[in-house]
Each structure stands twice: as C-alpha cells, then as structure tokens.
C-alpha cells in the first residue's frame, strides 16, 4: 500500500487511486499532495517530520502529480544529504571551501564530526590543523555548515579572532548571516535548557 495521502478540494476528483509501484519506494514516509487552484505551474515541497507536503496546481494530471512527487522527494533528499555530510564529505567540502575562499592556503589534516564540542560549533587544533565540527551543526542549512567550516579553516591561518581573521572570512558572502543564525540557535538552545542552571555563554565557533 502506498502511504500517500491526497488532500484536495472536495469538488475535484480524487487521486488516491494512483497506487504505482515506484511510489512505494517512499517506504514509511508520508506524502501529502495539496492541489491549489491558485497555483499555475509552480510546484513546491517541504517536510514536516516524516511527512512531505507537495503543493501542485489543481490542473495537474495524476501522472504529472506522480512525476512531481518523485522529483520533489529526490530534491529534498539531496538537500538533506548535503546537510548531513559524512566525515569524508566534510573533508572534501572543507578543501573546496579553502580553495574557493582562502586561496587554498588553509590545509586541514583532518575534518570530522565530533560530539565533544559542548558549547562550541567547531574547533581547530594546531599545529595539527585538525578540525572538529560539532554534531549540533549537522542538519543545519548548507551555508551555515560552510561558514562553520570556513571559520575553523581560517583558524589554521590566524589563531585568534583579530581583524586579520575576519578579513579572511570577508569573501564568504554569508558570514554575517550565518553568525546571526548561530547566535539565534544558541539563544534558542539556552532558552530550551533554562532551568535556573547557569548556562555557558560561548556560542561562536572558536
Ligand atoms: Zn573562532
């Protein structure tokens, strides 16, 4: 059985009947298709927990619906995979970022995920140039992960947070946005943790 649920205006014909084998690759994941008369040709999709909500124009045929559901599932899966890179992928990404924004000058010996970071987003130990990125960063938007990687890469070149350090990050267009994102996230984490207990205040990558 397919797990998909089609929610549509009562006046349109149901499409629950479309039960094709290729849709069953979704396994236990639920897909909810919303048809909108206001939509002309755009399709959008997002996930809420285990459910993927795909919005399509009301005029789409069952076949178009199926194709678009598959397309959007693949796109969202790819996007999520990029948010959860493996250690090897993290290393590859760091090397790319170093090439692109630091002229390839920051050469890490290793880049890996770590659950030892506690209050930090990442760390870079020198002189080994070993970078560890907190698991808390896993699943965050790609541009935020990239910023955390770049921040630690820049520490290979400049140890402290001096002007020279921030100069290195100037070429990355989302530095300020990512810092704001992480500050907000740290604030939310602190708020969630509030229990009269003294909370640490180190929220920036260091
Ligand atoms: Zn730092």
py3Dmol code that shows the C-alpha trace and the ligand (Angstrom):
import py3Dmol

protein = """\
ATOM      1  CA  UNK A   1       0.000   0.000   0.000  1.00  0.00           C
ATOM      2  CA  UNK A   2       1.054   3.484  -0.722  1.00  0.00           C
ATOM      3  CA  UNK A   3       1.293   5.795   2.229  1.00  0.00           C
ATOM      4  CA  UNK A   4       0.411   8.866   0.342  1.00  0.00           C
ATOM      5  CA  UNK A   5      -2.499  10.959   1.315  1.00  0.00           C
ATOM      6  CA  UNK A   6      -4.050  13.303  -1.186  1.00  0.00           C
ATOM      7  CA  UNK A   7      -5.856  16.191   0.351  1.00  0.00           C
ATOM      8  CA  UNK A   8      -7.772  18.196  -2.163  1.00  0.00           C
ATOM      9  CA  UNK A   9     -10.799  20.389  -2.617  1.00  0.00           C
ATOM     10  CA  UNK A  10     -13.970  18.302  -2.379  1.00  0.00           C
ATOM     11  CA  UNK A  11     -15.037  19.258  -5.883  1.00  0.00           C
ATOM     12  CA  UNK A  12     -12.097  17.702  -7.707  1.00  0.00           C
ATOM     13  CA  UNK A  13     -11.811  14.038  -8.491  1.00  0.00           C
ATOM     14  CA  UNK A  14      -9.753  12.060  -6.013  1.00  0.00           C
ATOM     15  CA  UNK A  15      -6.329  10.863  -6.989  1.00  0.00           C
ATOM     16  CA  UNK A  16      -5.865   8.425  -4.122  1.00  0.00           C
ATOM     17  CA  UNK A  17      -6.351   5.743  -6.768  1.00  0.00           C
ATOM     18  CA  UNK A  18      -2.864   6.300  -8.137  1.00  0.00           C
ATOM     19  CA  UNK A  19      -1.035   3.493  -6.474  1.00  0.00           C
ATOM     20  CA  UNK A  20       2.039   2.782  -8.527  1.00  0.00           C
ATOM     21  CA  UNK A  21       4.973   0.609  -7.519  1.00  0.00           C
ATOM     22  CA  UNK A  22       7.521   3.396  -7.917  1.00  0.00           C
ATOM     23  CA  UNK A  23       5.775   5.396  -5.250  1.00  0.00           C
ATOM     24  CA  UNK A  24       6.301   2.684  -2.719  1.00  0.00           C
ATOM     25  CA  UNK A  25       9.993   3.436  -2.538  1.00  0.00           C
ATOM     26  CA  UNK A  26       8.857   6.099  -0.101  1.00  0.00           C
ATOM     27  CA  UNK A  27       8.515   3.249   2.417  1.00  0.00           C
ATOM     28  CA  UNK A  28       7.148   4.631   5.637  1.00  0.00           C
ATOM     29  CA  UNK A  29       7.422   8.225   4.578  1.00  0.00           C
ATOM     30  CA  UNK A  30       4.172  10.008   4.082  1.00  0.00           C
ATOM     31  CA  UNK A  31       3.490  12.285   1.173  1.00  0.00           C
ATOM     32  CA  UNK A  32       0.639  14.712   1.288  1.00  0.00           C
ATOM     33  CA  UNK A  33      -0.338  16.275  -2.015  1.00  0.00           C
ATOM     34  CA  UNK A  34      -2.129  19.594  -1.905  1.00  0.00           C
ATOM     35  CA  UNK A  35      -3.794  20.821  -5.048  1.00  0.00           C
ATOM     36  CA  UNK A  36      -4.301  24.510  -5.398  1.00  0.00           C
ATOM     37  CA  UNK A  37      -6.396  26.351  -7.977  1.00  0.00           C
ATOM     38  CA  UNK A  38      -4.310  29.428  -7.418  1.00  0.00           C
ATOM     39  CA  UNK A  39      -1.165  27.634  -8.452  1.00  0.00           C
ATOM     40  CA  UNK A  40      -0.483  27.934 -12.180  1.00  0.00           C
ATOM     41  CA  UNK A  41       2.663  25.980 -12.810  1.00  0.00           C
ATOM     42  CA  UNK A  42       4.797  26.096  -9.704  1.00  0.00           C
ATOM     43  CA  UNK A  43       5.358  23.078  -7.524  1.00  0.00           C
ATOM     44  CA  UNK A  44       6.746  23.371  -4.037  1.00  0.00           C
ATOM     45  CA  UNK A  45       7.526  20.901  -1.311  1.00  0.00           C
ATOM     46  CA  UNK A  46       8.658  20.867   2.273  1.00  0.00           C
ATOM     47  CA  UNK A  47       8.934  18.396   5.104  1.00  0.00           C
ATOM     48  CA  UNK A  48       7.326  18.382   8.465  1.00  0.00           C
ATOM     49  CA  UNK A  49       8.646  15.480  10.467  1.00  0.00           C
ATOM     50  CA  UNK A  50       8.133  12.337   8.375  1.00  0.00           C
ATOM     51  CA  UNK A  51       5.601  13.937   6.090  1.00  0.00           C
ATOM     52  CA  UNK A  52       6.445  15.616   2.817  1.00  0.00           C
ATOM     53  CA  UNK A  53       3.897  18.172   1.690  1.00  0.00           C
ATOM     54  CA  UNK A  54       3.900  18.710  -2.047  1.00  0.00           C
ATOM     55  CA  UNK A  55       1.819  21.569  -3.453  1.00  0.00           C
ATOM     56  CA  UNK A  56       0.849  21.324  -7.103  1.00  0.00           C
ATOM     57  CA  UNK A  57      -1.533  23.181  -9.417  1.00  0.00           C
ATOM     58  CA  UNK A  58      -5.087  21.799  -9.351  1.00  0.00           C
ATOM     59  CA  UNK A  59      -4.994  21.125 -13.104  1.00  0.00           C
ATOM     60  CA  UNK A  60      -2.180  18.536 -12.906  1.00  0.00           C
ATOM     61  CA  UNK A  61      -2.997  15.038 -14.102  1.00  0.00           C
ATOM     62  CA  UNK A  62      -2.388  12.027 -11.872  1.00  0.00           C
ATOM     63  CA  UNK A  63       0.682  11.272 -13.945  1.00  0.00           C
ATOM     64  CA  UNK A  64       2.078  14.782 -13.542  1.00  0.00           C
ATOM     65  CA  UNK A  65       1.372  14.551  -9.858  1.00  0.00           C
ATOM     66  CA  UNK A  66       3.319  11.317  -9.607  1.00  0.00           C
ATOM     67  CA  UNK A  67       6.265  12.682 -11.569  1.00  0.00           C
ATOM     68  CA  UNK A  68       6.416  15.824  -9.492  1.00  0.00           C
ATOM     69  CA  UNK A  69       6.121  13.980  -6.208  1.00  0.00           C
ATOM     70  CA  UNK A  70       9.111  11.837  -7.237  1.00  0.00           C
ATOM     71  CA  UNK A  71      11.075  14.862  -8.418  1.00  0.00           C
ATOM     72  CA  UNK A  72      10.444  16.815  -5.242  1.00  0.00           C
ATOM     73  CA  UNK A  73      11.221  13.821  -2.994  1.00  0.00           C
ATOM     74  CA  UNK A  74      14.563  13.396  -4.767  1.00  0.00           C
ATOM     75  CA  UNK A  75      15.351  17.104  -4.473  1.00  0.00           C
ATOM     76  CA  UNK A  76      14.545  17.188  -0.783  1.00  0.00           C
ATOM     77  CA  UNK A  77      16.559  14.007  -0.185  1.00  0.00           C
ATOM     78  CA  UNK A  78      19.573  15.529  -1.961  1.00  0.00           C
ATOM     79  CA  UNK A  79      19.235  18.706   0.021  1.00  0.00           C
ATOM     80  CA  UNK A  80      19.055  16.793   3.285  1.00  0.00           C
ATOM     81  CA  UNK A  81      22.046  14.653   2.346  1.00  0.00           C
ATOM     82  CA  UNK A  82      24.065  17.836   1.813  1.00  0.00           C
ATOM     83  CA  UNK A  83      23.082  18.917   5.298  1.00  0.00           C
ATOM     84  CA  UNK A  84      24.376  15.687   6.797  1.00  0.00           C
ATOM     85  CA  UNK A  85      27.695  15.049   5.129  1.00  0.00           C
ATOM     86  CA  UNK A  86      29.867  12.152   6.257  1.00  0.00           C
ATOM     87  CA  UNK A  87      33.355  12.800   7.666  1.00  0.00           C
ATOM     88  CA  UNK A  88      34.814  12.232   4.196  1.00  0.00           C
ATOM     89  CA  UNK A  89      32.344  14.609   2.631  1.00  0.00           C
ATOM     90  CA  UNK A  90      33.068  17.151   5.322  1.00  0.00           C
ATOM     91  CA  UNK A  91      36.767  16.975   4.498  1.00  0.00           C
ATOM     92  CA  UNK A  92      36.067  17.307   0.770  1.00  0.00           C
ATOM     93  CA  UNK A  93      33.825  20.282   1.429  1.00  0.00           C
ATOM     94  CA  UNK A  94      36.445  21.953   3.621  1.00  0.00           C
ATOM     95  CA  UNK A  95      39.022  21.554   0.874  1.00  0.00           C
ATOM     96  CA  UNK A  96      36.659  23.087  -1.663  1.00  0.00           C
ATOM     97  CA  UNK A  97      35.884  25.990   0.637  1.00  0.00           C
ATOM     98  CA  UNK A  98      39.568  26.583   1.299  1.00  0.00           C
ATOM     99  CA  UNK A  99      40.205  26.687  -2.449  1.00  0.00           C
ATOM    100  CA  UNK A 100      37.321  28.976  -3.106  1.00  0.00           C
ATOM    101  CA  UNK A 101      37.577  31.476  -0.269  1.00  0.00           C
ATOM    102  CA  UNK A 102      41.028  31.136   1.250  1.00  0.00           C
ATOM    103  CA  UNK A 103      43.110  30.638  -1.868  1.00  0.00           C
ATOM    104  CA  UNK A 104      43.717  27.030  -0.825  1.00  0.00           C
ATOM    105  CA  UNK A 105      46.054  28.256   1.922  1.00  0.00           C
ATOM    106  CA  UNK A 106      44.226  26.544   4.783  1.00  0.00           C
ATOM    107  CA  UNK A 107      45.108  22.851   4.594  1.00  0.00           C
ATOM    108  CA  UNK A 108      43.458  20.763   7.314  1.00  0.00           C
ATOM    109  CA  UNK A 109      44.963  17.414   8.288  1.00  0.00           C
ATOM    110  CA  UNK A 110      41.508  16.103   9.191  1.00  0.00           C
ATOM    111  CA  UNK A 111      37.945  17.325   9.357  1.00  0.00           C
ATOM    112  CA  UNK A 112      35.404  15.316  11.271  1.00  0.00           C
ATOM    113  CA  UNK A 113      32.212  15.420  13.252  1.00  0.00           C
ATOM    114  CA  UNK A 114      32.563  15.477  16.991  1.00  0.00           C
ATOM    115  CA  UNK A 115      30.272  15.110  19.969  1.00  0.00           C
ATOM    116  CA  UNK A 116      32.893  16.622  22.282  1.00  0.00           C
ATOM    117  CA  UNK A 117      32.197  20.226  21.403  1.00  0.00           C
ATOM    118  CA  UNK A 118      29.666  21.051  24.087  1.00  0.00           C
ATOM    119  CA  UNK A 119      29.209  24.818  23.770  1.00  0.00           C
ATOM    120  CA  UNK A 120      31.176  25.268  20.582  1.00  0.00           C
ATOM    121  CA  UNK A 121      30.261  24.835  16.935  1.00  0.00           C
ATOM    122  CA  UNK A 122      33.697  23.709  15.959  1.00  0.00           C
ATOM    123  CA  UNK A 123      37.342  23.676  16.890  1.00  0.00           C
ATOM    124  CA  UNK A 124      40.681  23.630  15.205  1.00  0.00           C
ATOM    125  CA  UNK A 125      43.671  22.222  16.998  1.00  0.00           C
ATOM    126  CA  UNK A 126      47.045  23.458  15.965  1.00  0.00           C
ATOM    127  CA  UNK A 127      49.688  22.709  14.860  1.00  0.00           C
ATOM    128  CA  UNK A 128      47.988  19.533  13.602  1.00  0.00           C
ATOM    129  CA  UNK A 129      45.288  21.587  11.820  1.00  0.00           C
ATOM    130  CA  UNK A 130      42.724  19.026  12.942  1.00  0.00           C
ATOM    131  CA  UNK A 131      39.210  20.396  12.609  1.00  0.00           C
ATOM    132  CA  UNK A 132      36.255  19.066  14.551  1.00  0.00           C
ATOM    133  CA  UNK A 133      32.718  20.169  13.863  1.00  0.00           C
ATOM    134  CA  UNK A 134      30.025  19.749  16.481  1.00  0.00           C
ATOM    135  CA  UNK A 135      27.170  17.356  15.788  1.00  0.00           C
ATOM    136  CA  UNK A 136      24.900  20.273  16.656  1.00  0.00           C
ATOM    137  CA  UNK A 137      25.796  21.706  13.261  1.00  0.00           C
ATOM    138  CA  UNK A 138      24.647  18.575  11.451  1.00  0.00           C
ATOM    139  CA  UNK A 139      21.369  19.136   9.636  1.00  0.00           C
ATOM    140  CA  UNK A 140      21.725  22.919   9.602  1.00  0.00           C
ATOM    141  CA  UNK A 141      21.458  24.718   6.259  1.00  0.00           C
ATOM    142  CA  UNK A 142      24.422  24.132   3.969  1.00  0.00           C
ATOM    143  CA  UNK A 143      25.514  27.759   4.037  1.00  0.00           C
ATOM    144  CA  UNK A 144      25.730  27.635   7.834  1.00  0.00           C
ATOM    145  CA  UNK A 145      27.774  24.414   7.794  1.00  0.00           C
ATOM    146  CA  UNK A 146      30.025  26.049   5.196  1.00  0.00           C
ATOM    147  CA  UNK A 147      30.508  29.055   7.450  1.00  0.00           C
ATOM    148  CA  UNK A 148      31.464  26.895  10.441  1.00  0.00           C
ATOM    149  CA  UNK A 149      33.942  25.005   8.249  1.00  0.00           C
ATOM    150  CA  UNK A 150      35.402  28.235   6.883  1.00  0.00           C
ATOM    151  CA  UNK A 151      35.673  29.687  10.371  1.00  0.00           C
ATOM    152  CA  UNK A 152      37.759  26.740  11.541  1.00  0.00           C
ATOM    153  CA  UNK A 153      39.781  26.713   8.326  1.00  0.00           C
ATOM    154  CA  UNK A 154      40.591  30.387   8.847  1.00  0.00           C
ATOM    155  CA  UNK A 155      41.965  29.497  12.296  1.00  0.00           C
ATOM    156  CA  UNK A 156      44.633  27.411  10.579  1.00  0.00           C
ATOM    157  CA  UNK A 157      45.894  30.741   9.227  1.00  0.00           C
ATOM    158  CA  UNK A 158      45.045  33.101  12.089  1.00  0.00           C
ATOM    159  CA  UNK A 159      44.789  31.788  15.609  1.00  0.00           C
ATOM    160  CA  UNK A 160      42.644  34.464  17.264  1.00  0.00           C
ATOM    161  CA  UNK A 161      39.602  36.493  16.287  1.00  0.00           C
ATOM    162  CA  UNK A 162      41.568  39.540  15.246  1.00  0.00           C
ATOM    163  CA  UNK A 163      40.766  41.777  12.328  1.00  0.00           C
ATOM    164  CA  UNK A 164      43.068  39.691  10.171  1.00  0.00           C
ATOM    165  CA  UNK A 165      40.905  36.695  10.988  1.00  0.00           C
ATOM    166  CA  UNK A 166      37.618  38.315   9.964  1.00  0.00           C
ATOM    167  CA  UNK A 167      39.297  39.675   6.838  1.00  0.00           C
ATOM    168  CA  UNK A 168      39.808  36.079   5.766  1.00  0.00           C
ATOM    169  CA  UNK A 169      36.080  35.408   6.022  1.00  0.00           C
ATOM    170  CA  UNK A 170      35.066  38.529   4.135  1.00  0.00           C
ATOM    171  CA  UNK A 171      34.895  36.773   0.799  1.00  0.00           C
ATOM    172  CA  UNK A 172      32.274  34.342   2.010  1.00  0.00           C
ATOM    173  CA  UNK A 173      29.054  36.260   1.329  1.00  0.00           C
ATOM    174  CA  UNK A 174      27.042  34.687   4.127  1.00  0.00           C
ATOM    175  CA  UNK A 175      29.401  35.206   7.046  1.00  0.00           C
ATOM    176  CA  UNK A 176      27.217  37.763   8.818  1.00  0.00           C
ATOM    177  CA  UNK A 177      24.023  35.877   8.133  1.00  0.00           C
ATOM    178  CA  UNK A 178      25.495  32.626   9.404  1.00  0.00           C
ATOM    179  CA  UNK A 179      26.807  34.291  12.579  1.00  0.00           C
ATOM    180  CA  UNK A 180      23.333  35.662  13.215  1.00  0.00           C
ATOM    181  CA  UNK A 181      21.789  32.258  12.558  1.00  0.00           C
ATOM    182  CA  UNK A 182      24.145  30.548  15.020  1.00  0.00           C
ATOM    183  CA  UNK A 183      23.620  33.225  17.684  1.00  0.00           C
ATOM    184  CA  UNK A 184      19.882  32.731  17.342  1.00  0.00           C
ATOM    185  CA  UNK A 185      20.263  28.975  17.555  1.00  0.00           C
ATOM    186  CA  UNK A 186      22.462  29.231  20.661  1.00  0.00           C
ATOM    187  CA  UNK A 187      19.899  31.534  22.224  1.00  0.00           C
ATOM    188  CA  UNK A 188      17.093  29.070  21.487  1.00  0.00           C
ATOM    189  CA  UNK A 189      19.153  26.186  22.885  1.00  0.00           C
ATOM    190  CA  UNK A 190      19.878  28.161  26.034  1.00  0.00           C
ATOM    191  CA  UNK A 191      16.235  29.077  26.420  1.00  0.00           C
ATOM    192  CA  UNK A 192      15.209  25.449  25.999  1.00  0.00           C
ATOM    193  CA  UNK A 193      17.772  24.450  28.588  1.00  0.00           C
ATOM    194  CA  UNK A 194      16.829  27.117  31.110  1.00  0.00           C
ATOM    195  CA  UNK A 195      16.211  25.611  34.498  1.00  0.00           C
ATOM    196  CA  UNK A 196      17.894  28.104  36.776  1.00  0.00           C
ATOM    197  CA  UNK A 197      21.141  26.380  35.946  1.00  0.00           C
ATOM    198  CA  UNK A 198      23.965  28.635  34.857  1.00  0.00           C
ATOM    199  CA  UNK A 199      24.278  28.347  31.110  1.00  0.00           C
ATOM    200  CA  UNK A 200      27.590  28.791  29.372  1.00  0.00           C
ATOM    201  CA  UNK A 201      27.829  31.699  27.008  1.00  0.00           C
ATOM    202  CA  UNK A 202      30.244  30.614  24.378  1.00  0.00           C
ATOM    203  CA  UNK A 203      28.165  30.412  21.253  1.00  0.00           C
ATOM    204  CA  UNK A 204      30.567  31.288  18.493  1.00  0.00           C
ATOM    205  CA  UNK A 205      32.830  28.838  16.801  1.00  0.00           C
ATOM    206  CA  UNK A 206      36.158  29.173  18.483  1.00  0.00           C
TER     207      UNK A 206
END
"""
ligand_1 = """\
1
ZN
Zn 36.917 31.049 16.205
"""
view = py3Dmol.view(width=600, height=400)
view.addModel(protein, "pdb")
view.setStyle({"model": 0}, {"cartoon": {"style": "trace"}})
view.addModel(ligand_1, "xyz")
view.setStyle({"model": 1}, {"stick": {}})
view.zoomTo()
view.show()
